[in-house]
Amino acid sequence: MTVAQAQPISGDSAALPVTHEDVLAARMAIRDALIDTPCLKSRTLSEIFGANIWLKFENLQFTASFKERGALNRLLHLTEEQRKRGVIAMSAGNHAQGVAYHSARLGIPATIVMPDGTPTVKVQQTAGHGARVILHGEKLEEATALAKQMAEEEELVFVHPFDDPLVMAGQGTIALEMLEVAPDLDCLIIPIGGGGLISGISAAARAVKPDIQIIGVQAELYPSMAAKVKGFEAICDGDSLAEGIAVKYPGENTYQMVKALVDDIVLVSEAELERAVSLLLTIEKTVAEGAGAAGLAALVANATPFRGKNIGLVISGGNIDTRLLANVLLRELAREGRLARLRIRLKDRPGELYHVTKIFHEHQVNIVDVSHQRVFTKLPAKGTYADIEVETRDREHLDQLMNTLRARGYDARLIEAV
């Protein structure tokens, strides 16, 4: 985990793109069409990380993301003429669904440009709301360029996913709801992609509670806002689990907000994001995508600075591909030692595998899969090895099995450990 510290800019908050009054106005505008999602204390996560952790379940919005808030606030400010012509947006998924869903509700034609690699579930759900979906480009920036070109050619209103003050104000309504339920919060840990969510939240939270600490979280592969705030160069690239915050270039409006109001930006690894997704599912029984779990990933990375504090986390999105989720959970089982693959060298003779598996039975270790290799190996012609995939209770249970195998003369080792 690395940290980039924000440096406050000069001037008062009234000079910033979004104010507390803007967020209050957004709340009045959108309140009847959105869910005031639960904000609940997690007893188990609080015990694990040594802090009082409150979770705001924005994955329970209809489109499973906070993005509805900003999208709806922007749409409600269109003129009648603009509504007739329609809107266009670019998004890797959640903003797309928010714009598509509320456009359909309000009778506004919507076009969404999405990168080619957008998870299928997000493409299907966006199209399911009646929007015209166009897949274009490998990265969000390429989708953005096409969307802006089409907006000009077709006279559509471009609905930016994060760098629009109306969108930012809509996202900030989350902070108002959180602080009403948990007014003693000391710190908010908020994901940053382009910065719309943390901008709106900061504007509202600083006004309600000026001394509250606000921490941003970015994936290590895409530290764009951290780099801009700190003034260092960063290469933003790679396939991140948190594609929802995999933004190469943060907005200018959001940059002003973050630089003025955010205390730190924490960078988290892919393994920490995976761990956070797994914890939310296994402990809270809630599905979060990588970006949606980024706040918790900051605690996974380093909980020490937050111990004893009242922490607010936004579970910002729940749209994750089911196959990807399965892979994340299996990888986490492997990290915990609950799922492992062993390679054991054997003599190629009858009964040898039987004697080995008896040891697994003694330790009550479940064998999931067994495969032999005699040809593609450097072992002597009379030698072989078996790859055995197993389920154990935990790392200690696995270590006990490995110690017994080695004590009885077997050359055994773990393979493909992550």
ROVO-984612 format. One record per residue (C-alpha): residue in one letter; x negated, y negated, z. Coordinates in steps of 0.2 Angstrom, whole numbers, padded with zeros to 4 digits, always signed. Each point is the difference from the previous one (the first is absolute). Example, Ala and Ser with C-alpha at 12.3 -4.5 7.8 and 13.67 -1.06 7.14 Angstrom:
REM ROVO-984612
a-0062+0022+0039
s-0006-0017-0003
END
This chain:
REM ROVO-984612
m+0000+0000+0000
t-0006-0017-0004
v+0007-0017+0005
a+0000-0017-0009
q+0005-0014+0011
a+0011-0014-0007
q-0006-0018+0002
p+0015-0012+0004
i+0002-0014-0013
s+0002-0018+0004
g+0017-0008+0000
d+0017+0004+0009
s+0011+0015-0004
a+0013-0011-0008
a-0012-0003-0015
l+0000+0019-0003
p+0010+0008-0014
v+0012+0008+0013
t+0007-0007+0016
h+0010+0007+0014
e+0015-0009-0006
d-0002+0009-0017
v+0001+0016+0009
l+0015-0005+0010
a+0009-0005-0016
a-0005+0016-0008
r+0007+0010+0014
m+0017-0009-0002
a+0000+0003-0018
i-0004+0019+0000
r+0007+0006+0016
d+0016+0007-0006
a-0008+0011-0014
l-0014+0008+0010
i-0003+0011+0015
d-0006-0007+0016
t-0011+0015+0001
p-0004+0008+0017
c-0015-0006+0010
l-0004+0013+0013
k-0014+0004+0012
s-0010+0016-0004
r-0004+0009+0016
t-0011+0013-0007
l-0010-0012-0011
s-0002-0012+0014
e-0007+0014+0011
i-0012+0006-0014
f-0007-0018-0004
g+0001-0007+0018
a+0012-0015-0005
n+0018-0004+0000
i+0005+0003-0018
w+0016-0006-0008
l+0005+0006-0018
k+0010-0010-0012
f+0008+0013-0011
e+0001-0009-0017
n+0000+0017-0008
l+0018+0001+0004
q+0006-0014-0011
f+0010+0006-0015
t-0015+0000-0012
a-0011+0006+0014
s-0011-0016+0001
f+0000-0017+0007
k-0002-0007-0018
e+0019-0001-0001
r-0001-0015+0012
g-0010-0011-0011
a+0007+0005-0017
l+0018-0003+0006
n-0005-0018+0007
r-0008-0004-0017
l+0015+0006-0010
l+0012-0010+0011
h-0009-0016-0005
l+0003+0003-0019
t+0011-0012-0010
e+0015+0007-0009
e-0009-0002-0016
q-0015+0009+0006
r+0011+0014+0007
k+0008+0002-0018
r-0017+0001-0008
g-0007+0013+0013
v-0016+0003+0009
i-0016+0009-0002
a-0013+0007+0012
m-0016+0010+0001
s-0002+0012+0014
a-0008+0017+0005
g+0017+0005+0007
n+0008-0008+0015
h+0002-0018-0006
a+0007+0008-0016
q+0013+0009+0009
g+0005-0015+0011
v+0002-0011-0016
a+0009+0014-0010
y+0012+0004+0014
h+0005-0017+0005
s+0001-0006-0018
a+0012+0014-0004
r+0010-0005+0016
l+0001-0018-0006
g+0003+0004-0018
i-0017-0007-0006
p-0009+0009-0015
a-0017+0006+0007
t-0016+0006-0009
i-0014+0008+0010
v-0018+0002-0007
m-0009+0014+0009
p-0018+0007-0002
d-0001+0017-0008
g-0007+0008+0016
t+0015-0005+0010
p+0007+0015+0010
t+0014+0009-0009
v+0012-0002+0015
k-0002-0019-0001
v+0003-0001-0019
q+0015+0011+0001
q+0008-0009+0015
t-0003-0017-0009
a+0008+0006-0016
g+0014+0007+0011
h+0005-0017+0005
g+0004-0005-0018
a-0016-0010-0004
r-0009+0001-0017
v-0017+0008+0005
i-0016-0002-0010
l-0015+0010+0004
h-0016-0010-0005
g-0018+0000+0004
e-0011+0009+0013
k+0000-0014+0013
l+0012-0012+0007
e-0009-0014-0009
e+0004+0007-0017
a+0018+0002+0005
t+0000-0018+0006
a-0006-0007-0016
l+0013+0009-0010
a+0014-0005+0012
k-0005-0019-0001
q-0001+0001-0019
m+0017+0008-0001
a+0007-0013+0012
e-0005-0014-0012
e+0005+0009-0016
e+0017+0005+0007
e+0003-0015+0012
l+0001+0011+0015
v-0003-0006+0018
f-0016+0008+0006
v+0002+0007+0018
h-0017+0001+0007
p-0003+0014+0013
f-0009-0010+0013
d-0006-0017-0006
d+0017-0009+0000
p+0005-0010+0016
l+0018+0006-0001
v-0006+0018+0000
m-0013-0003+0014
a+0014-0008+0010
g+0011+0015-0002
q-0013+0012+0006
g-0003-0011+0015
t+0018+0004+0007
i-0008+0016+0006
a-0010-0010+0013
l+0016-0008+0007
e+0009+0017+0002
m-0016+0007+0009
l-0002-0014+0012
e+0018+0000+0005
v-0001+0019+0004
a-0018-0001+0008
p-0003-0018+0005
d-0016+0006+0010
l-0010+0005-0016
d-0018-0005+0001
c-0005+0005-0017
l+0007+0004-0017
i-0010+0011-0012
i+0006-0002-0017
p-0005+0008-0017
i-0007-0012-0013
g+0001+0003-0019
g+0003-0017-0008
g+0004-0007+0017
g+0019-0004-0002
l+0005+0010+0016
i-0013-0007+0011
s+0003-0018-0006
g+0018+0000+0004
i-0002+0009+0017
s-0014-0011+0005
a+0010-0016-0004
a+0014+0007+0011
a-0009+0008+0014
r-0012-0015+0003
a+0015-0012+0002
v+0009+0012+0012
k-0016+0005+0010
p-0015-0011-0004
d-0013+0011+0009
i+0005+0016-0008
q-0014+0010-0009
i+0002+0004-0018
i-0011+0013-0008
g+0001+0005-0018
v-0005+0017-0007
q-0006+0004-0017
a-0007+0016-0008
e-0019+0001-0002
l+0002+0003-0018
y+0010-0017-0002
p-0007-0013+0012
s+0005-0014-0011
m+0008-0012+0013
a-0014+0004+0012
a-0013-0004-0013
k+0008-0017-0005
v+0002-0005+0018
k-0018+0004+0005
g-0007-0005-0017
f-0009+0016-0004
e+0001+0010-0017
a+0010+0016+0000
i+0003+0013-0013
c+0018+0005+0001
d+0003+0017-0008
g+0004+0018+0002
d+0015+0011+0003
s+0006-0005+0018
l+0014+0008+0009
a+0006-0017+0004
e+0004-0005-0018
g+0013-0012+0007
i-0014-0011+0006
a-0013+0004-0013
v+0000-0018-0007
k-0016-0007-0008
y+0004-0018+0001
p+0010-0008+0015
g+0011-0015-0003
e-0004-0018+0002
n+0014-0004+0011
t-0002+0016+0011
y-0019-0004+0001
q+0004-0017+0008
m+0012+0008+0012
v-0012+0014+0005
k-0015-0011+0002
a+0010-0012+0011
l+0010+0012+0011
v-0008+0018+0000
d-0013+0004+0013
d-0009+0015-0008
i+0001+0012-0015
v-0004+0018+0003
l-0006+0012-0013
v+0006+0018+0001
s-0007+0016-0009
e+0011+0012-0010
a-0002+0013+0014
e+0006-0012+0013
l+0015-0004-0012
e+0004+0019-0002
r-0001+0002+0019
a+0012-0014+0003
v+0013+0007-0012
s-0002+0017+0008
l+0002-0007+0018
l+0016-0009-0005
l+0008+0015-0007
t-0005+0012+0013
i+0003-0011+0015
e+0013-0013-0005
k+0008+0012-0013
t+0000-0014-0013
v-0007+0000-0017
a-0012-0015-0005
e-0010-0002-0015
g-0019-0005+0001
a+0004-0019+0000
g+0014+0002+0012
a-0011+0009+0013
a-0015-0012-0002
g+0004-0009+0016
l-0002+0016+0010
a-0015+0005-0010
a-0009-0015+0008
l+0003+0008+0017
v-0006+0016-0006
a-0016-0008-0006
n-0003-0009+0016
a+0012-0002+0014
t-0012-0007+0013
p+0004-0019-0004
f+0018+0003+0002
r+0000+0010+0016
g+0013-0006+0013
k+0008-0012-0012
n+0018+0000-0006
i-0002+0004-0018
g+0013-0002-0014
l-0002+0010-0016
v+0011-0001-0016
i+0003+0017-0008
s+0001-0010-0016
g+0005+0014-0013
g+0005+0018-0001
n-0001+0003-0019
i-0013+0014-0001
d+0000+0014-0013
t+0004+0016+0008
r-0014+0010-0008
l-0012-0013+0006
l+0007+0000+0018
a-0002+0019+0000
n-0018-0002-0005
v-0003-0013+0014
l+0007+0011+0013
l-0010+0015-0005
r-0016-0010+0000
e+0004-0006+0017
l+0003+0018+0006
a-0018+0004-0007
r-0007-0015+0009
e+0007+0006+0016
g-0006+0017-0002
r+0018+0007-0001
l-0003+0005-0018
a-0017+0007-0006
r-0008+0010-0013
l-0014+0012+0005
r-0013+0008-0011
i-0007+0016+0008
r-0013+0011-0008
l+0004+0019+0000
k-0007+0016-0006
d+0009+0007-0014
r+0007+0016+0007
p+0016+0007+0006
g+0007-0006+0017
e-0011-0016+0001
l+0014-0012-0002
y+0011+0010+0012
h-0013-0002+0014
v-0001-0019-0004
t+0018-0003+0001
k+0001+0009+0017
i-0010-0014+0007
f+0013-0012-0007
h+0014+0010+0008
e-0010+0000+0017
h+0001-0019+0000
q+0018-0001-0006
v-0006-0010-0016
n+0013+0001-0014
i-0008+0005-0017
v+0008-0010-0015
d-0010+0005-0014
v-0015+0012-0005
s-0011+0000-0015
h-0015+0011-0005
q-0015-0005-0011
r-0012+0013-0007
v-0005-0008-0017
f-0003-0018+0002
t-0012+0001+0014
k-0018+0001+0004
l+0002+0014+0012
p-0007+0017-0004
a+0011+0012-0010
k+0005+0009+0015
g+0005-0016+0009
t+0016-0010+0000
y+0008-0014+0009
a+0018-0003+0005
d+0008-0018+0001
i+0013+0001+0013
e+0012-0014+0003
v+0007-0001+0018
e+0012-0009+0011
t-0006-0003+0018
r+0007-0010+0015
d-0014-0013+0000
r-0018-0003-0003
e-0005+0009+0016
h+0010+0015-0005
l-0009+0000-0017
d-0017-0002+0009
q+0003+0015+0011
l+0004+0011-0016
m-0016-0006-0009
n-0011+0004+0016
t+0007+0017+0001
l-0003+0004-0018
r-0018-0006+0001
a-0003+0009+0016
r+0005+0017-0008
g-0012-0003-0014
y+0010-0008-0014
d-0007-0014-0010
a+0015-0011+0001
r+0002-0019-0004
l+0014-0013-0004
i+0002-0005-0018
e+0009-0015-0007
a+0001-0009+0016
v+0007-0018-0001
END
